[in-house]
Amino acid sequence: MARLNTPEALQTFRQELLSKKDPNNTCVSICAGAGCVASGADEVIEAFKKEIEQRGLSATVETKGTGCPGFCERGPVVVIYPEEICYLQVQAQDVPEIIEETIKNKKVIERLLFQDPATGERAVTESDISFYKSQQRTVLCNNIKVDSKSIDDYISIGGYTALGKALGSMTDLDVLGEVKKANLRGRGGAGFPAGVKWEGSRNAPEPIKYVIVNADEGDPGAFMDRALLEGNPHAILEGLIIGGYAVKANEGYFYVRQEYPLAVINIQHAIKQAEAYGLLGENILGSGFNFKVHVHQGAGAFVCGESTALMASLEGKAGEPRPKYVRSNVKGLWERPSVLNNVETWANVPLIINNGADWFTSIGTESSKGTKIFSLVGKITNTGLVEVPMGMTLKEIIHTIGGGIPGGKKFKAVQTGGPSGGCIPEHLLDLKVGFDELTQAGSMMGSGGMIVMDEDTCMVDVARYFINFLTEESCGKCVPCREGLRQMHRILTNITQGKGREGDIELLEELSETAVEASLCALGKSAPNPFLSTLKYFRGEYEAHIKEKRCPALSCKEMISFYIDPEKCMACGMCKKQCPASAVNGDKKIIHIIDQDKCTRCGTCFEVCPAKFGAVTKLSGVPVPPPLPEDQRTIKKKSKEND
């Protein structure tokens, strides 16, 4: 590997890399992110390499495993350059056809293209796909273009030019000023201005300082940071080095959750490559700036996403937060000034240095600048990662990009901000996504989790689920969080089991107020949000559970019953065959009934009953009709569909 001693040497090396690439050659980029790997991406990559070699095409066709481009619902994703043809759900057996038809004969394979469910039209390129059309991908855009294990790939698309610019023509104060001017707010949850945080560390009198990447992404359903670390680790590393230069830190850390093994491997590999090229270590690019980076794997504690708990964990202590009267950017890791930002925040830094603060502030709203990556999951047609400009409405994200709710179901709510976020109802779908706007609605931006819920979702049970998660993840250091959440979970569980009592709502509100006011860290202070937001917008569901012993969503298992309508039952036997509790009685030409004493309310009968009959019904809060007498259960006339 060449050692790059000056910014000019870096630029010369980049030009050499570009000169070696024939623009007429074909490049097959295959997503090798964790989601696509689970769907067979590794087999697809090997199939391409084998087929290309066997056909003698190695000189003109390149294959690379890349990062996640976001459309996880349709992986493995394959993009063929320079035409930018995008194929979805590619399997190893499709590879010979792709080589023959697309790469050799320049023909598009229709069945592998995205088909718009609304219009039926096929989209050839990634930019033609409805999932991508409304996105503005500045941070994620290079994931599908670079081999996540190749520093040369990253340099060839302009990687480390921001570092060269910062070290070659900007002072540390210039870099700090540009980040402050951009009003880059932390993408990890709180939305605190990164430049202000950096300035606090830079101005602290202690000479030894640290910069840290928070990659302890613990929100259920969130995988933004993982995708960036796995797919384009050099972008985050470059941002961290620039941040170290700006605050006069000579040491940095990646704190990565242990459940992200591929991310850990890729960032460790990126660090070794950067060191070999002279982009890390002593006298980087001849600037006199020294910087080294370490990788630390967290043990999976959700609370370690909190800044002071994370730093305690880095020190080898229990991951417990401390009071915030002393800011960690002044006295953090080992009592020294420490800048902690999440993965996405650091990935934005090279973009700001390269393009300028004015470019960054031209995107977004008055108070929320730039783009934001969300993991769009739940009851949504297009699951995946989306990057949109701040200020886009929830409706655009869910219905235009996400494709709406599958199965003809009705949208009910979207939970933003992770376990400590809130649930936003349908009448607020025109809400613009921004830090302040989401907070005013009773939720938060968080790290970017976005879980969509349909009409079958019980909002009381949603609150119970997230409060339970936070109860288990509490470090237990302070009473309002440790005991308050435990009691909230107990009460919510009783409500979902039909054991709710008058006064439960008021008691939950009192416990929430105590947790918000008296908890030590942000986990406890924001933990009541799932309950408070669902109560604010769906109070009727709480009252139905408590007063009527009824779950309006027909979701809470202990409050529902299954009943076979004798007018619709055609004695097909499907429910009896599939019932795991042997609770269905009936025979050929005999109307089936469910023994309520044996029924475990698993819902299998409801799921397997043929749609053309629709004989199995869910009931909640109403008595189950008594079974027909034996002598009235014989089916007198079979329908034509059942012949």
N, C-alpha and C positions, 0 to 999 in steps of 0.2 A: 504494500500500500504506500502511496505517495504521502509524504508529510507536507502539509500546507502551512507555510511560514508567514504568509502575509495575505491580506484580503485580495490583492492582485493575483497571487498564486492560486487562490480559491477560484477566482473568475476564469483564469486560464485553464485550470483543470476542468471546470464545467464546460468550457468550449471544446476541449478535447473529447470529453464524453459525448457531447452532441455531434461532433464531427464523425464519430465512429458509428452513429446510428443512421441507417438508410431510411429516409421518410417513406419510401415505397414498400418497405418490409412490413410484414404483418406481426402484430403483437396480440396474443391471446391472454387477457387478464381474467383470472378466476378468483372470485372472492374466497379467501382462506380464513375468514373470521370464524369464531367459535360456532355461530349459528349455522353457517354453510358447511362447516366441517361435519357437524352433526347430521347434515343432510346428504353427505357423500362427496364433499368438495375434494378431499384428498384423493379419492379414487378418480375423480374427473381430471385432476391435475396430472396424475400418473398416466391416465389414458391418453391425454393430449401429448405428453412427452414421448410416450412409446409410439404412438401413431405417427407423429412428426418425424421421428428418427427412422421408422420403418419405411416411410415414403420418401426419405432423403430430402426433407424440407428444412432441416436444421439451420441452413445458411440464411433462409429468408423468413422463417417463422419463429418467433420467440414466445415462450410460455412463462408466465409468472403468477405465483400465488400472491394475492394482494389483500388489502384490508377490506373491511365491511363497507359497501356502498349504501347500506341502509334498508334495502327492500327485503328484509328478512323473511317475510311471508312467502316469497317466491324464490328462495335460494335452492341450490347454488346458482349464483349469478355469474354469467360469462359475458365479457365485453370484448369485441374484436375491433382493434384499431388498424388502420386509420379511419375506417368507415364508421366506427362507433356503434356497430350493430350489437344490440343487447339481447341476449337469450336468457330465459328464466327457467328455473327448475330443471337444469341440465343434469343428466345422469351419464355415467361412463359409457353406456351403450349408445348414447347420442353422438359421441365424439367422432367416429369414422364418417358419419353423415355430414357433420359440420366441416370436417377437413375437406371432404370431397365436394360438397355443394357450395359452401360459403367461401372457404379459403382458396380453393382451386378454381371453381367455376363462377365465383362471385354471385351466387344466388342466395336469396334469403329463405330460411326454413320457417314457414308460416307458423307451424304448431309450437315452436319454441319462443315466439314473440309474445309480448303482453297484449292481451285483448281487452279493450275497454268494455266493462260489463254494461255500461249505459248505451254506448253507440255500436258496439260490436267491432269497432275498427282496431286494426293491428298497429302497434307502435314499433318502429324499426330501431330507433336509437333511444338511449336513456332519456334524453331531453324531451322525447315525444310521449313518454309514459306519464299518465295523469298523476301518478304518485310523486313525480319529480317536478312537474311543470311549475307549480307554485312555490317551490322551495328556492331558497337563495343559499347555495352551498359554498361557503368560503372556508370553513374549517374542515368539513368532511370531503370536499371536492377531490382531494388528491388520494383518498384511500384506495380507490379502484385503479389508480394510475401507477402506484409504486409497489415494488416488492418490499414488503415490510422488513425484510432482512438485508436489504441492500442500501448502503449509504450512497453508493453511486447513483442509484435511481433517484434518491431524494435530492442530491446535489444537481442532477441533470434537469430537474423541474424547478430549480431556483432555491433549493434548500440551502440553508446556512448563509445565504446572501444577506439576510437581515443581521446575522451575527457579524458578518464582515463589515456591513455598514455601521453598525453600532460601535465596534471596536476600532474601525478605521477612520471614521469621520465624525463621530459623535462623542461627547463627553458623557460621563455617567449621569450628570445633571440633565443633559439633552435628552437622554433616553427616558429618564424619570419624568421630565416635563411632557414628553410626547404621550406617555401612558396616562398621565394625569389629564392632559388635554382631551384625550380620547374618551375619558369618563368610562373606562372599562370597569364594569362592576363584576364582582366575583360570581362565577357561575356555579359555585358549590352550594348555594342556599341563601345566605344572608344578603347577598347583593351589595356588599361593602365595596366602595371604590378602591380598586387595586392600587392606583397611584398614591392615594392617601396612605394606605397601609405601608407601601414601600417607603414612602417619605419618612414615616415614623421610625422605621428600622434604620434607614440611612442616617438620620439625625441623632440616633441614640449614641451616647458616648462610648459604650462598650465596643472595642475594635473588632472582636470576633463575632460574625453574624452568620446566619444560615438562611437558605431558601429551600422550601419544601413543596413537593407535589403531593397533594392529597388525592390518592387514588383508592381510598377506602370506600368504594361505592357500595353502600349496603341497602339502598332502598329496594323493596320488592318491585320487580318489573323494570328496573333501570339498568341500562347497559351502555350508556353513552361513553363514559370514561374508558370502559373496557375496549370498546370498538376503536377508540383513538389510540390507546396504548398498543393494542394488538396490530393495528393497521398502519399507523404512521408515527412510530415512537420518536423518530428524530425531530418531528415538529414540536413535541412537548419538551424534548431535551434542549432544543435550540432556544425555546422560550425561557427555560430555566436558566441557561447560561447567561442570556441577556439580562434576566432579572437579577442574577448574582452580581453582574457588572454594575447594574444601576444602583444597587444598595450597598455595594462594597463588601459582598460576601464572597468567600473563597471556597465554600463547601455547600453542597446541596444534597437533598435526599428525595428519593421516590418512596412513598409509603403506600404499598400496594396490598390489597387484600389477598389472602392466601388462596382464595377460591378462583383467582385469575392466573393460572399457571402459564398460559400462553402469553399473556401480557408481561409477566415477569421475565420469561425467556427472551422475548423480543426487546424489552428495554435493556436488559443486561447485554444483549448482543449489540444493540445500538451504542451503548456506552463504550464497549470495547472498540468498535469501529471508529467512533469519534476520537478516542484516545490515540489510536493508531494514525489517524490523519492529522493529529495536532490540534484538533478542535476542542479538546479537553486536556487538562493537565497544566504544564508550566508554559508561561509566555504564549498564550493562545493568539495565533495569527500575528505574532511579533508585537503584540500590544503591551506586553508586560503584565497582563492580567492572568492570574492563576486560578484554576477552578477544578475541583474534583467532585464526583458524584457517587453516592452509595444507593443501593436498593435494599429496602427493609420490607419484609413480608409481615403483614398484620395477622392476628390470630382469628379474625372473623367477628370481632365485637363491633356491633353497630355504633355504640357510643364513641368508638375511636375515630369516627368521622368528625367529631367535635375537636376543635383545634387543640385545646389544652390536654384533652385525653389522649389524642394522637401523639403529642409530644412526650407525654408521660410514658406511653408505650414505646416510643423510640428510645427513651432512656433506659428501657428494661424494667420499668415499673408497671404496676397495674394500670390499665387504661381507665383512669378516673379523671373527670374534669375538676378544675379549680375555680374559685370565684374570679369574676372578670374585672375586678377593680384595678388590676394590673394587666395591661394589654400584652399579648404574646409577641407582638411585633417590637415591643420594648424589652420584655423579659419573658422569653419563651423556652426553647430547647436549651437545657442546661443553664437556665437563667440568663440566656443571651438573646439579643434581638433576632427574631425569627419571622420570616415572611412565609405564610402558608396560603397557597391558592390551589384550587382544584385543577384537574387535567385540562378541562376545556378553557379555563382562564389562561393558563400558560400557553396553550396552542394558539390563542389569539395574539399573543405578543409579537411574534415574527411578522404577522400580517400588518399590525399597526406600524411597526418600524419600517417595513418595506413600502407600504402604501400611504402612510401618513395618518395622523389623527383626524384630519378633515374627512378623509375617505371613510374612516370608521364611523364618525359621528353623522355622516350622511345616511346611514342605515339605522332604522329603529325609530323610537319615540323620543320625546323631549328628555325623559329621565332614564330611559333604558335604551342604550345604544348597541349597535351591532346585531348579530344574529344569535339564536339560541338553538341548541340541539335538544330535542325531546325524544324519549323512547315512547312511542305510541303503541300501547298494548291494550289487552282486554277485549271487549265485545266490539271489535272494529274489523272492517274488511281487510285493510292493508296494514298489517303489523310491521313495525320496523322503526328505524331511526329517521327523524325528519329534522332538517335544519331550516329555520324560517327567520325572516327579519322580525325583530321585536316590533310589536304593534299589530301583527296579524291576529285576526279574531279566532276564537276557539272554533267557531263554526267552519271557517276555512280549513283549519287544521284537521278537524274531525271528518267533515263531509267532503271537502274537495280533495285534500291529500289522502286522508284515511279511507275514503270511499264509503263512509257511512257505516250504519249498523247492519250486520249480516242477518240473513234469515227473515227479512221483513219485520224485524223487531223495532220497537220505538226507543229512541235515545232517552236516557233518564238522567244521567249525571256523568261528570268527568272529575276524577280525583287528580289534583296536581300537587306537586311538592313532596311526594314521598309519604311515608307513614305519618309524618307530622303535618301533612298538608290538609287541605279541605276539599269537600265535594261541591262542585258547581253545577247547578241545575240547568234545565233546558232554556228557561227564560233569560239566562245570562250568557247564552252562546255567542252573542255579538260582542262580548267583552274582549277588549284588545289585550293580548298577552304582553305583560310587562311586570317588573318587580312590584311597583306600587299598585297597579290595577288589580293584580291577583290578591295582594294583601288586603286591599279594601273590600274584596268580595268574600273574605273570610278564609282564604287559602294562602298559598305562597308559591313562588317560583321553584324553590328547592333546587335540587341538582338537575331537574328536568324530567322526572317521571310523569307520565300522563296515562292514567288508567281509565278507559271508557267503560261505562256500565249501561246495560239496557233495562227494559221494563221488568225483567225477571230478577233483578238485583234488589235485595232487601237492604235498605240504607241503615237500619238498626244493626243488622249483622255485619255490614261494612265497618261501622264504627267499632263493633265488638272485635272484629278481626284485627284492625290496626292498633287498637288499645292493647290487645293481647300481645301483638308483636313488640310494642314498645315496653310493655311490662317485662317481657322476657329479656329485652335488650338493655333495660335500665342497669346502670352500674350499682345501684343500691346505696349510693353514698348519702343521699339526702332523703328525708322522710316524705316530703310532699310527692316526690316522684315514685319512690319505692313503694310506699303504702297506698298513696292516693290512686295510682294507676291500677294497683291490684284490686282495690275496692271498686273502682270504675268497671273493671273487667268483670268482676263478680256480678254486679248489678245488671250490666248489659247482657251477660249470659243468661241470667234469670229472665230478663225481658224476652229474649229470643226463644226461650223454652216455655213461654206462657206463664211464667211465675212472677211477672212484673206486678208491682203494687203502686197504689196512689202515693205520690211523694217521691218516687224514684227519680223522676226527671229533675226535680228541685235539688235532690241530694247530689245527683251527677253534676249539676251546674255549680254547686258549692265546692265539690271536690275539684272541679276544673279551675275555678277561680283561685283556689289555694295553690294548685300546681303552677299556674301561670305566674302568680305573685311571688311564691317562695322557693321554687326549684332553683338549684344551683346553676344548671346549664341550660342550653337551648333545647336539649332533648325533653326535659321535663316541662319547660315553659311552653313549648309548642305541642306537647303530646295530646292535650285535650282537643286540638283542632278537628280531628275526625268526628268526634262527638258533637262539638259546638256547631260545626258547619252543617252536619246532617240534621241536627235539631232545628237550626235556623230555617232550612229550606224544606225539610221533610218532617215537621213536627207531627203531622197527621199520622204518619206511620208509627211513631212512638206511642201515640195515644191509642191507635188501633190495637197494638200489641198488648198494652197494659189494660185498657178498659174493655176491649171486645175479645181479647185473647185470639186475635186474628192477625195473620201476616198478609198484608195486601199484595205483596209480590209472590205469594205462594212459594216462599223459599225456605223459611225456617222449618227444619225437619220435624221438630217436636210439635209444631202447630198445624201441620197439614195431614190430610188423609187422602187415600186413593180409593176411588169408587168406580165400579164398572157399570155403565149405563145399560140396563137390560134391553132398551130400545135399539141400541147400536151394536151390542155384542153379537158377533157372528160365529162364536165358538171356534175361532181359528186355532186356538191353543197356544199362541205365541207367548202370551203373558204367563201362562202356567209353566211352559217349558223353561222360560228364562228366570222365573222368580227364585232368588237364592234362598228364600226362607220357606219355600213350599207353602206359601200363604194363599195361593189361588186354587180354588176348587171348581171343578167343571169337567166336562167330557165332550166327546163329539156330539154335536147337535144339542148340547146342554149349555145354557147361558152360564157364564163363569161368574163367580163372586170372590171377593177378597175377605179372608178371615182377618178382621181388624186386630184380634189378639196376637196373631202370628206376624202380622205385617211390620217390617222394620222401617218402612217409609223410605226405602232406598230409591224409589222412582223407576226401577227397571221396567215394570209393567207399563208405565206411562211412556217410556222411551221406545219400547218394542211394539206397542200396539200399532197396527197398520194405519197410516194416515187416512186411508179411504174409509176406515171405520170410525176412528176417533172415539172408541168406546171407553177408554180409561180417562177419568177426570180427576183433577186436583181440587181438593176442597180445603178451606181454612175458616175456622170460626163458625162453621155451621155443622149441625149434626149430620152424620153419614146416614143416608136412607137405609132402612132395614133390608136385608137380602130377600129376594123373592122366595115364596114357599116352593118347596121341591116340585110340586105338581104343576107349577107355572113356568118352570125354567127350560122346558123343551122348546127349541126353535122350530116353529111350525113351517116357516117358509124361508128357504135360503136365498140370498140375493145372487144376482148373476155374477157379481164380482167374486163371490166365494165359491162358485161352482168349480 
